């Protein structure tokens, strides 16, 4: 009986240790390269491991930045680079963590 109770706890610990459990990072800033093919994002995740996902349509680029880290905060800015399949052009960027449109600045601006 005791094994049945401990099995879910052990499984949860193993999954967490492997990094399979992650949270969505909020995008704090975004810049697009001159050719529109790369986005540089700032997320406040304190040196976390990042796993970005991009879902692009003709009208928008929806970005999810998954991360694994216990520490988050205002002084822990991390850079995440996204390479797009097609130039950003007139498409909007959506932060899937908040559902908000992200203001994208020109590279170096």
C-alpha positions, -999 to +999 in steps of 0.1 A: +000+000+000+028+024+008+044+019-026+012+031-043+013+063-024+050+070-030+049+061-067+032+093-079+055+114-057+086+097-070+074+101-106+067+138-101+102+143-087+118+125-116+099+145-142+107+177-124+144+168-122+145+160-160+131+195-167+099+182-182+079+205-159+083+241-170+066+275-168+060+301-194+083+331-192+068+366-198+086+385-226+100+417-212+115+431-245+119+422-281+141+433-310+140+422-347+171+419-369+174+440-400+164+411-423+134+403-401+145+367-396+156+368-360+140+380-328+160+387-297+138+384-266+144+394-230+128+372-203+132+376-165+142+340-156+175+343-138+197+320-160+170+294-166+171+267-193+149+279-221+128+260-247+111+285-270+082+275-293+070+295-322+036+292-339+035+315-370+007+324-393+003+350-420-008+376-394+011+368-362+040+351-346+030+335-312+059+328-290+060+306-259+093+306-239+092+276-216+118+277-188+130+256-159+142+275-129+131+283-094+144+319-094+127+347-113+129+384-107+134+418-121+172+417-120+176+384-138+173+392-175+181+364-200+183+367-237+165+342-260+171+343-298+144+330-321+151+323-358+119+326-379+112+306-411+100+338-428+107+374-421+086+391-395+074+417-419+040+433-407+031+404-385+025+410-348+043+391-320+021+376-293+035+365-259+016+333-252+023+336-214+001+368-213-018+369-246-005+404-251+010+419-283+047+424-278+062+458-289+091+448-312+119+473-317+145+474-345+178+456-338+200+480-319+172+504-313 
